[in-house]
Amino acid sequence: MSIRETVARSYLAQNLSDEQVDAIAALAHEVQFFDGDPIIRTDEESTDLFLIRSGAASVEVVEGEIIAHAGPGMIMGEVALLDEKPRSATVRALGDCECVVIPSPRLREYLDAHPAVERIVLRNIAKTLCARLRQANHQIETLLQ
């Protein structure tokens, strides 16, 4: 699958035109990770987005506890992209894992120059983060019962 296809199949591209998807895909590059490699590290300063093209990854909290798994099409790093603060979790490759990386400085520059695209992309990210928050709230509620 090409970089463009990876971006186009992600939630990030919902409601974007083909030309807008092409422009975002042109900002990206590929990175290969191997079993156990950290893709993102807790407290890391990077704010780049990672889209899993193939393979899988685990999401771990500081204590090393796995709190989620990520697979093809999933995006990681949205929180740091938005708030420009250090990473809140470690993401580790489970076996071979190919990612498409969208460097945040290039993405921000593009979005600043294209406010209509920025609005759509931020809305797409917000919807996904809200869904994750609702799921976490439900899990906490279940644990407290």
TIBAMAR-970789 format. One record per residue (C-alpha): y, z, x; residue in one letter; residue number from 1. Coordinates in nm, 3 decimals, decimal comma. Each point is the difference from the previous one (the first is absolute). Last residue first. Layout:
N
[atom [Y; Z; X]; "A"; NUM]
...
END
This chain:
145
[atom [-0,093; 3,973; -1,910]; "Q"; 145]
[atom [0,210; -0,001; 0,317]; "L"; 144]
[atom [-0,208; -0,271; 0,168]; "L"; 143]
[atom [0,037; -0,233; -0,299]; "T"; 142]
[atom [0,378; 0,048; -0,003]; "E"; 141]
[atom [0,014; -0,078; 0,372]; "I"; 140]
[atom [-0,201; -0,319; -0,054]; "Q"; 139]
[atom [0,224; -0,104; -0,290]; "H"; 138]
[atom [0,311; 0,061; 0,209]; "N"; 137]
[atom [-0,149; -0,209; 0,282]; "A"; 136]
[atom [-0,073; -0,286; -0,244]; "Q"; 135]
[atom [0,353; 0,018; -0,140]; "R"; 134]
[atom [0,139; -0,006; 0,354]; "L"; 133]
[atom [-0,214; -0,302; 0,090]; "R"; 132]
[atom [0,120; -0,186; -0,310]; "A"; 131]
[atom [0,360; 0,087; 0,087]; "C"; 130]
[atom [-0,051; -0,132; 0,355]; "L"; 129]
[atom [-0,134; -0,327; -0,141]; "T"; 128]
[atom [0,284; -0,045; -0,247]; "K"; 127]
[atom [0,258; 0,086; 0,267]; "A"; 126]
[atom [-0,144; -0,257; 0,243]; "I"; 125]
[atom [0,019; -0,277; -0,260]; "N"; 124]
[atom [0,352; 0,106; -0,100]; "R"; 123]
[atom [0,104; -0,005; 0,366]; "L"; 122]
[atom [-0,143; -0,351; 0,040]; "V"; 121]
[atom [0,173; -0,129; -0,315]; "I"; 120]
[atom [0,341; 0,149; 0,084]; "R"; 119]
[atom [-0,024; -0,120; 0,360]; "E"; 118]
[atom [-0,081; -0,352; -0,117]; "V"; 117]
[atom [0,317; -0,006; -0,211]; "A"; 116]
[atom [0,199; 0,153; 0,287]; "P"; 115]
[atom [-0,090; -0,277; 0,249]; "H"; 114]
[atom [0,191; 0,060; 0,328]; "A"; 113]
[atom [-0,075; 0,372; -0,003]; "D"; 112]
[atom [-0,364; -0,082; -0,084]; "L"; 111]
[atom [-0,033; -0,228; 0,304]; "Y"; 110]
[atom [0,157; 0,253; 0,236]; "E"; 109]
[atom [-0,213; 0,279; -0,147]; "R"; 108]
[atom [-0,317; -0,206; 0,049]; "L"; 107]
[atom [0,090; -0,082; 0,361]; "R"; 106]
[atom [0,076; 0,364; 0,081]; "P"; 105]
[atom [-0,315; 0,113; -0,189]; "S"; 104]
[atom [-0,248; -0,211; 0,195]; "P"; 103]
[atom [-0,248; -0,151; -0,248]; "I"; 102]
[atom [-0,348; 0,053; 0,140]; "V"; 101]
[atom [-0,303; -0,187; -0,131]; "V"; 100]
[atom [-0,311; 0,199; 0,066]; "C"; 99]
[atom [-0,354; -0,077; 0,109]; "E"; 98]
[atom [-0,248; 0,288; 0,004]; "C"; 97]
[atom [-0,323; 0,028; 0,195]; "D"; 96]
[atom [-0,183; 0,320; -0,086]; "G"; 95]
[atom [0,176; 0,272; -0,194]; "L"; 94]
[atom [0,350; -0,032; 0,141]; "A"; 93]
[atom [0,213; 0,316; -0,008]; "R"; 92]
[atom [0,312; 0,078; -0,202]; "V"; 91]
[atom [0,178; 0,321; 0,096]; "T"; 90]
[atom [0,236; 0,159; -0,249]; "A"; 89]
[atom [0,366; 0,085; -0,065]; "S"; 88]
[atom [0,155; -0,253; 0,237]; "R"; 87]
[atom [0,338; 0,094; 0,141]; "P"; 86]
[atom [0,312; -0,058; -0,212]; "K"; 85]
[atom [0,169; -0,327; -0,093]; "E"; 84]
[atom [-0,006; 0,094; -0,371]; "D"; 83]
[atom [-0,108; -0,336; -0,140]; "L"; 82]
[atom [-0,203; -0,148; 0,284]; "L"; 81]
[atom [-0,149; 0,341; 0,075]; "A"; 80]
[atom [-0,123; 0,024; -0,360]; "V"; 79]
[atom [-0,130; -0,357; -0,006]; "E"; 78]
[atom [-0,222; 0,038; 0,305]; "G"; 77]
[atom [-0,329; -0,136; -0,129]; "M"; 76]
[atom [-0,070; -0,299; -0,222]; "I"; 75]
[atom [-0,336; -0,071; -0,158]; "M"; 74]
[atom [-0,123; -0,356; -0,036]; "G"; 73]
[atom [-0,331; 0,061; 0,172]; "P"; 72]
[atom [-0,100; 0,365; 0,011]; "G"; 71]
[atom [0,148; 0,347; 0,018]; "A"; 70]
[atom [-0,177; 0,333; -0,026]; "H"; 69]
[atom [0,156; 0,326; -0,106]; "A"; 68]
[atom [0,045; 0,370; 0,080]; "I"; 67]
[atom [-0,204; 0,022; 0,318]; "I"; 66]
[atom [0,052; 0,343; 0,156]; "E"; 65]
[atom [0,117; -0,016; 0,361]; "G"; 64]
[atom [0,216; 0,313; -0,030]; "E"; 63]
[atom [0,314; -0,214; 0,012]; "V"; 62]
[atom [-0,102; -0,209; -0,298]; "V"; 61]
[atom [-0,236; -0,296; 0,024]; "E"; 60]
[atom [-0,001; -0,345; -0,159]; "V"; 59]
[atom [-0,318; -0,190; 0,077]; "S"; 58]
[atom [-0,012; -0,371; 0,074]; "A"; 57]
[atom [-0,193; -0,306; -0,111]; "A"; 56]
[atom [-0,079; -0,354; 0,105]; "G"; 55]
[atom [0,197; -0,314; -0,071]; "S"; 54]
[atom [0,362; -0,092; -0,062]; "R"; 53]
[atom [0,134; 0,354; -0,016]; "I"; 52]
[atom [0,378; -0,014; -0,038]; "L"; 51]
[atom [0,202; 0,214; 0,242]; "F"; 50]
[atom [0,372; 0,063; -0,049]; "L"; 49]
[atom [0,216; 0,100; 0,296]; "D"; 48]
[atom [0,189; 0,334; -0,001]; "T"; 47]
[atom [-0,095; 0,122; 0,347]; "S"; 46]
[atom [0,107; 0,354; 0,099]; "E"; 45]
[atom [-0,353; 0,142; 0,022]; "E"; 44]
[atom [-0,031; 0,347; -0,154]; "D"; 43]
[atom [-0,357; -0,068; -0,120]; "T"; 42]
[atom [-0,142; -0,310; 0,166]; "R"; 41]
[atom [-0,040; -0,347; -0,153]; "I"; 40]
[atom [-0,272; -0,252; 0,087]; "I"; 39]
[atom [-0,199; 0,257; 0,197]; "P"; 38]
[atom [-0,310; -0,158; 0,151]; "D"; 37]
[atom [-0,324; 0,161; -0,117]; "G"; 36]
[atom [-0,190; -0,327; -0,039]; "D"; 35]
[atom [0,205; -0,289; 0,132]; "F"; 34]
[atom [0,348; -0,127; -0,087]; "F"; 33]
[atom [0,127; -0,359; -0,001]; "Q"; 32]
[atom [0,369; -0,080; -0,050]; "V"; 31]
[atom [0,153; -0,300; -0,175]; "E"; 30]
[atom [0,370; -0,091; -0,026]; "H"; 29]
[atom [0,264; 0,009; -0,271]; "A"; 28]
[atom [0,355; -0,128; -0,049]; "L"; 27]
[atom [-0,118; -0,344; -0,115]; "A"; 26]
[atom [-0,200; 0,171; -0,276]; "A"; 25]
[atom [0,326; 0,134; -0,146]; "I"; 24]
[atom [0,156; -0,347; -0,009]; "A"; 23]
[atom [-0,314; -0,161; -0,143]; "D"; 22]
[atom [-0,014; 0,263; -0,276]; "V"; 21]
[atom [0,363; -0,081; -0,087]; "Q"; 20]
[atom [-0,075; -0,373; -0,006]; "E"; 19]
[atom [-0,303; 0,052; -0,223]; "D"; 18]
[atom [0,216; 0,195; -0,242]; "S"; 17]
[atom [-0,024; 0,379; -0,022]; "L"; 16]
[atom [-0,112; 0,177; -0,319]; "N"; 15]
[atom [-0,277; 0,193; 0,177]; "Q"; 14]
[atom [0,018; -0,059; 0,376]; "A"; 13]
[atom [-0,014; 0,366; 0,111]; "L"; 12]
[atom [-0,304; 0,054; -0,223]; "Y"; 11]
[atom [-0,201; -0,190; 0,260]; "S"; 10]
[atom [-0,168; -0,337; -0,056]; "R"; 9]
[atom [0,302; -0,198; 0,123]; "A"; 8]
[atom [0,028; 0,208; 0,319]; "V"; 7]
[atom [-0,363; -0,058; 0,093]; "T"; 6]
[atom [0,021; -0,366; -0,098]; "E"; 5]
[atom [0,306; -0,048; 0,222]; "R"; 4]
[atom [-0,167; 0,170; 0,295]; "I"; 3]
[atom [-0,294; -0,233; -0,040]; "S"; 2]
[atom [-0,343; 0,091; -0,136]; "M"; 1]
END
